[in-house]
Amino acid sequence: MKTKKFVFYVNSLIKAGAQRVIINLTESLLSKGHQVVIVTTTIYEPEYDLPAGAKRIFPDITKEEMSNSRILNFQRRFLKLRNVWKTEKPDVIVSFIGKYNFMAILTAWGLHIPVVASVRGEPREEYYNKMQEILAKTLMGKADGLVLQTPDAKAYFPKWIQKKAVILENPLNPEFIDEYDTGERENKIVSVGRIDSNKNQKLIVDAFHRIAEEIPDVKLVLYGDGEGKKVLEDYVQKSPYKERIFLPGAVSDVKNQIRKSKLFVLSSNTEGMPNALMEALALGIPCVSTDCPCGGPRMLMEGKENGILVPVGDAKAMANAMKTILSDDELWKKYSANAYTITQSQHPDEVNNKWENYLFSTMKR
């Protein structure tokens, strides 16, 4: 197969779901001899390491180029990004998230380079005002391809755009593919994710309050940092069970921190295809998750007997689900074994191949 040049365009390589997909795809494409360029506008910490062999470009305007005019700044950013496409001459541009999809489509216009846009979460969240909604439902039709994560996300777009859209899963992080752990588990409930209002970890604390007395030896550990951490810490300090609730922040070895846990909980108000939930399932950890839009948890859990879905924001239902799993050893074992099967259904080799085949198909159009 003739080698190709792929460009991924996103805001940064911050440790988040879309960026994890980019890193996985980059490593897979490089291993097959292709070239990969990652274009980002900013650097944030902590970020994923750039895979060996990949190139990174920052096309944003400098402080010296910055003007008091927003229109002039936009024009300069636009031209810089368009010049990247002209210089690099990629075989395909793959953009991720919100306005970066718009910029990729507009700046590549007329250059005869296929553009594949990717919406990673709930479209109503990514395109949160009327103007962005109008752009999403018109401009996306000018892309050569559109990658979505769930049928619910696909339904957001007009039928004529849906025709060029495809639903592709996230590849499972290879680090989480291991032999099924049949050893003893700690009586520990865990959650992993950015701490903010959308992830809504306060809901987990409220649910924990409802079961803490009945299950006195269980503890709750919420991994992650974010703008909501201080508020959550203050809330926990008022809890009568604060000695059993821990907020250690972001950790580098998430797999080893959670792999012996008894239960994983996702409490989000909205999600695309949550990597943290996928990774917990891959470790054979039964899960409780909100059945949140745009339906990613439902795709991973509904009918698979690997955990329990609960309504968004419902602490009572979440507590009942947590108690059901923790108090029934046979049910826990069944859910754990079923959870582990995600290592086959979401195996990175299989999912990466689906992505690559779709990207190659857009080059042929």
C-alpha positions in Angstrom: 0.0 0.0 0.0 1.3 3.4 -0.9 2.1 5.5 2.2 0.0 8.5 2.9 0.3 11.6 5.0 -2.4 12.2 7.6 -3.0 15.4 9.5 -4.9 15.5 12.8 -6.1 19.0 13.9 -7.3 19.7 17.4 -6.9 22.4 20.1 -4.2 20.6 22.1 -2.9 17.2 23.2 -4.3 17.6 26.7 -5.2 14.2 28.3 -8.7 13.8 27.2 -10.8 11.5 25.1 -10.4 13.0 21.6 -6.7 13.4 22.1 -6.4 9.7 23.2 -8.0 8.7 20.0 -5.5 10.8 18.0 -2.6 9.3 19.8 -3.8 5.7 19.3 -4.5 6.4 15.6 -1.1 8.1 15.2 0.8 5.2 16.6 -1.1 2.7 14.4 -0.6 4.7 11.2 3.1 5.2 12.0 3.6 1.5 12.6 2.3 0.9 9.0 4.8 3.4 7.5 2.5 6.4 7.0 3.3 10.0 7.9 1.4 11.8 10.6 1.3 15.5 11.4 -0.6 16.7 14.5 -1.6 20.4 14.3 -2.6 22.1 17.6 -3.0 25.7 18.5 -1.9 25.5 22.1 0.1 23.5 24.7 -1.5 22.6 28.1 -0.2 20.4 30.9 -0.4 17.5 31.3 -0.3 16.4 27.7 0.1 13.1 25.9 3.7 12.6 24.7 4.1 12.9 20.9 4.6 9.5 19.4 8.1 8.9 17.9 8.1 9.8 14.2 5.1 12.1 14.4 5.5 15.8 13.6 3.7 18.6 15.5 2.9 22.1 14.2 1.6 25.2 16.1 -0.1 27.5 13.6 -1.5 30.1 16.0 -0.5 33.8 15.7 2.2 35.1 18.0 1.9 37.9 20.6 3.7 40.2 18.1 1.1 39.3 15.4 -1.9 39.8 17.8 -4.1 42.8 17.0 -6.8 44.6 18.9 -9.1 43.6 16.1 -10.8 40.2 16.5 -11.5 40.1 12.7 -7.9 40.8 11.8 -6.7 38.1 14.3 -9.2 35.6 12.8 -7.9 36.4 9.3 -4.3 35.9 10.4 -5.1 32.6 12.1 -7.1 31.5 9.0 -4.2 32.2 6.6 -1.6 30.5 8.9 -3.7 27.4 9.1 -4.3 27.4 5.3 -0.6 27.8 4.7 0.0 24.7 6.8 -2.2 22.6 4.5 -0.5 24.1 1.4 3.0 23.3 2.8 2.3 19.9 4.3 0.1 18.7 1.4 -1.6 15.9 3.4 -3.7 13.2 1.8 -6.5 13.9 4.4 -7.1 16.3 7.3 -9.0 14.9 10.3 -10.3 17.6 12.6 -11.7 17.1 16.1 -14.2 19.0 18.3 -16.4 22.1 17.9 -15.0 25.1 16.1 -11.9 23.2 14.9 -14.1 21.3 12.6 -15.3 24.6 11.1 -11.8 25.9 10.7 -10.5 22.8 9.0 -13.4 22.8 6.5 -13.1 26.5 5.7 -9.2 26.7 5.5 -9.0 23.7 3.2 -11.6 24.9 0.9 -10.5 24.8 -2.8 -7.2 23.0 -2.0 -8.5 19.5 -3.0 -7.6 18.0 0.3 -10.3 15.8 1.8 -11.5 16.9 5.3 -13.0 14.5 7.8 -14.7 16.2 10.8 -15.2 14.4 14.1 -17.8 15.3 16.7 -16.7 13.7 20.0 -19.5 14.5 22.4 -23.1 15.5 22.6 -23.5 17.8 19.5 -25.7 20.2 21.4 -22.9 20.7 23.9 -20.2 21.1 21.2 -22.4 23.6 19.2 -24.0 25.4 22.1 -25.5 28.5 20.6 -27.8 29.2 17.6 -25.0 30.4 15.3 -22.9 27.3 16.0 -25.9 25.1 15.5 -26.6 26.6 12.1 -22.9 26.3 11.1 -22.8 22.6 12.3 -26.0 21.7 10.3 -24.8 23.4 7.1 -21.0 23.6 7.0 -20.5 20.0 8.1 -22.1 19.0 4.8 -19.0 20.5 3.0 -16.7 18.0 4.8 -15.8 14.9 2.9 -16.6 12.7 5.9 -18.1 13.0 9.4 -17.2 10.7 12.3 -19.7 10.4 15.1 -19.7 8.2 18.2 -23.4 7.3 18.7 -26.7 7.1 16.7 -28.0 9.9 19.0 -25.3 12.2 17.8 -26.0 11.2 14.2 -29.7 12.1 14.6 -28.7 15.7 15.4 -27.7 16.4 11.8 -29.9 16.8 8.8 -30.5 13.7 6.7 -28.3 14.9 3.8 -25.3 15.2 6.2 -26.1 11.9 7.9 -25.5 10.2 4.5 -21.8 11.0 4.7 -21.5 10.3 8.4 -20.2 7.1 10.0 -20.3 5.9 13.6 -16.9 4.8 14.8 -16.0 3.7 18.3 -13.0 4.8 20.3 -10.2 2.4 20.3 -9.5 1.0 23.7 -6.2 2.2 25.3 -3.7 -0.7 24.7 -2.4 -0.3 28.2 -5.7 -1.6 29.6 -5.6 -4.9 27.6 -4.4 -7.5 30.0 -5.3 -11.0 31.3 -8.5 -11.1 33.2 -7.8 -10.6 36.9 -9.4 -13.3 39.0 -7.8 -12.1 42.2 -9.4 -10.5 45.2 -10.7 -6.9 44.8 -10.7 -4.1 47.3 -14.0 -2.9 48.6 -13.5 0.4 46.8 -15.7 2.4 44.5 -13.8 4.5 42.0 -14.4 7.2 39.4 -11.9 8.8 37.0 -12.4 12.0 35.1 -12.1 15.8 35.0 -13.8 17.3 38.1 -16.4 19.7 36.9 -20.2 20.3 36.8 -20.7 18.1 33.7 -18.9 15.1 35.2 -21.0 15.8 38.3 -19.0 13.8 40.9 -21.1 15.3 43.6 -23.8 12.9 42.5 -21.5 10.0 43.4 -20.9 11.4 46.8 -24.6 11.8 47.4 -25.2 8.2 46.3 -22.4 7.0 48.5 -24.0 8.7 51.5 -27.1 6.5 51.0 -25.1 3.2 51.1 -22.2 4.1 53.5 -24.0 2.9 56.6 -25.2 -0.4 55.1 -21.8 -1.2 53.7 -19.4 0.2 56.3 -16.2 -1.1 54.9 -16.5 0.4 51.4 -14.6 3.6 50.5 -15.0 6.0 47.6 -12.0 7.4 45.6 -12.6 10.1 42.9 -9.5 10.5 40.7 -9.0 13.7 38.7 -8.5 17.4 38.7 -10.4 20.3 37.3 -12.1 23.6 38.1 -14.6 21.9 40.3 -12.2 20.1 42.6 -12.1 22.7 45.4 -15.9 22.9 45.5 -16.1 19.1 45.7 -13.4 19.0 48.4 -15.4 21.5 50.5 -18.5 19.4 50.0 -16.8 16.2 51.1 -15.4 17.9 54.2 -19.0 18.4 55.4 -19.8 14.7 54.8 -20.3 12.5 57.9 -18.3 9.9 55.9 -15.5 12.1 54.9 -12.9 9.7 56.4 -13.9 7.2 53.7 -14.0 9.6 50.7 -10.7 10.5 48.9 -9.8 12.9 46.1 -6.2 12.2 45.2 -6.2 14.3 42.1 -4.9 13.2 38.7 -2.6 10.2 38.7 -0.2 8.9 36.1 -0.8 5.2 36.7 -4.6 5.1 36.6 -4.7 1.4 35.6 -2.8 0.3 38.7 -4.8 2.6 40.9 -8.2 1.2 39.9 -7.6 -2.3 38.7 -8.4 -4.0 42.1 -11.5 -1.9 42.6 -14.9 -3.4 43.2 -17.0 -0.9 41.3 -16.6 2.0 38.8 -19.1 4.9 38.6 -19.6 7.4 35.9 -21.9 10.3 36.9 -21.8 12.6 33.8 -24.7 14.7 32.6 -23.4 14.3 29.0 -20.8 12.1 27.4 -19.7 10.9 24.0 -18.0 7.6 24.2 -16.3 7.7 27.6 -12.8 6.3 27.6 -12.7 6.0 31.4 -15.8 3.8 31.4 -14.3 1.6 28.6 -11.0 1.3 30.5 -12.8 0.3 33.7 -14.8 -2.4 31.9 -11.6 -3.7 30.3 -10.2 -4.3 33.8 -13.3 -6.4 34.6 -14.8 -3.8 36.9 -18.6 -3.8 37.0 -19.9 -0.3 36.3 -22.7 2.0 37.3 -23.3 4.9 34.8 -25.7 7.6 34.1 -27.7 6.9 30.9 -26.6 10.3 29.6 -26.8 11.9 26.1 -25.5 11.3 23.5 -25.7 7.7 24.4 -22.1 6.4 24.7 -22.6 4.6 28.1 -25.8 3.0 26.7 -23.8 1.6 23.7 -21.2 0.2 26.1 -23.6 -1.3 28.7 -27.2 -1.8 27.6 -28.0 -5.5 27.3 -24.5 -6.5 28.1 -24.9 -7.3 31.8 -21.7 -5.6 32.8 -23.2 -3.0 35.1 -26.3 -0.8 35.6 -27.5 2.3 33.8 -29.3 5.0 35.9 -31.1 8.2 35.1 -29.0 11.4 34.9 -28.9 13.2 38.3 -30.7 10.5 40.2 -28.7 9.8 43.4 -31.2 7.4 44.8 -31.2 5.2 41.6 -27.4 5.4 41.6 -27.2 4.3 45.3 -29.5 1.4 44.6 -27.4 0.2 41.7 -24.2 0.5 43.7 -25.7 -1.5 46.5 -27.2 -4.1 44.2 -23.8 -4.9 42.7 -21.7 -4.7 45.9 -24.1 -6.9 47.9 -24.4 -9.8 45.5 -21.2 -11.8 44.9 -22.6 -13.9 42.0 -24.0 -10.9 40.2 -20.7 -9.1 40.7 -18.8 -12.0 39.1 -21.1 -12.2 36.1 -20.9 -8.4 35.6 -17.1 -8.5 35.9 -16.6 -11.3 33.4 -19.0 -9.6 30.9 -17.2 -6.3 31.4 -13.9 -7.8 30.4 -15.3 -8.8 27.0 -14.8 -5.2 25.8 -11.2 -6.0 25.3 -12.3 -7.9 22.2 -15.1 -5.7 21.0 -13.2 -2.5 21.3 -9.7 -3.9 20.7 -7.5 -1.0 19.3 -6.3 -3.0 16.3 -9.9 -3.6 15.1 -11.1 -0.1 15.9 -8.1 1.6 14.4 -8.5 -0.4 11.2 -12.1 0.8 10.9 -10.9 4.4 11.3 -8.2 3.9 8.7 -10.4 2.2 6.2 -12.9 5.1 6.5 -10.2 7.7 6.1 -8.8 5.9 3.0 -12.3 5.8 1.5 -12.6 9.6 1.8 -9.4 10.0 -0.3 -10.9 8.0 -3.1 -14.0 10.2 -3.4 
